[in-house]
Structure formats: structure tokens, C-alpha cells
Amino acid sequence: MAVKHTPTGIVHSGYKGGSTGCGTDTTKEKDHWVNTNDTITCAKNGCK
């Protein structure tokens, strides 16, 4: 599963309501995150 940060357009591994592969908490600013099937674009350790 992938989750997209809408203000930046960066797609992370993970899901809305949890945390991303690189450790970002998606429960903060919930309206900034959407689940997606897009290709992961985050280059940080844990997402790529």
C-alpha cells in the first residue's frame, strides 16, 4: 500500500492512519494524506 502527502505530492510506503516506511506519522494532519496505488516516490530509507 502507498500513501500520498497531498501538499508535496510525495508518495510513501505505508497507509493513512499509521506511519510511512520512513517513519512519518500520518495521523497528524490527517487531511494531508490519501491512500493511493501510485508508485512510491519517497527516496528516504524505509520507503524505497
C-alpha positions in Angstrom: 0.0 0.0 0.0 1.1 3.6 -0.6 0.1 6.8 0.9 0.4 10.3 -0.7 1.2 13.5 1.1 -1.1 15.9 -0.9 0.7 19.2 -0.2 4.0 17.9 -1.5 2.8 15.2 -3.9 5.3 12.7 -2.4 4.2 9.1 -2.3 5.4 7.0 0.7 5.0 3.3 1.5 2.5 2.8 4.3 -1.1 3.7 4.8 -3.3 6.6 6.1 -3.8 6.4 9.9 -0.4 4.8 10.6 3.1 5.6 9.7 5.1 5.6 6.5 8.1 3.3 5.7 10.4 6.2 6.5 8.7 6.9 9.9 6.4 9.8 9.2 3.2 9.8 11.3 0.1 10.0 9.0 -2.3 10.5 12.0 -1.0 14.2 12.2 -2.7 16.4 9.6 -5.0 13.6 8.5 -6.4 15.7 5.7 -2.9 15.9 4.1 -2.8 12.1 3.5 -4.6 9.9 1.0 -4.2 6.1 0.3 -3.1 5.5 -3.3 -1.9 2.9 -5.7 0.7 5.3 -7.3 4.4 4.5 -7.5 6.4 5.3 -4.4 8.4 8.5 -4.9 10.0 9.0 -1.5 13.7 8.4 -1.6 14.2 8.1 2.2 15.3 4.8 3.8 12.3 2.6 4.5 10.1 3.8 1.7 12.4 3.0 -1.3 
